Amino acid sequence: MSALRIAGYDGVLSIEHEDGLLSIDEGLAKAVDVLQRVLLREQPGEMWWAAP
């Protein structure tokens, strides 16, 4: 997600589910869960870890 933001991408992300061990619903739910956890929602601030 960081690389997409750095590149200026702010578009659609696609989920491709081809895991034969998961149902369609479970595979989609797991993929959505992962994407929601890594989605960057806030605008970046200043580099608080770097000394001025």
Buried (B, 14 or more C-beta within 10 A) or exposed (E): EEEEEEEEEEEEEEEEBEEEEBEEEEBEEBBEEEEEEEEEEEEEEEEEEEEE
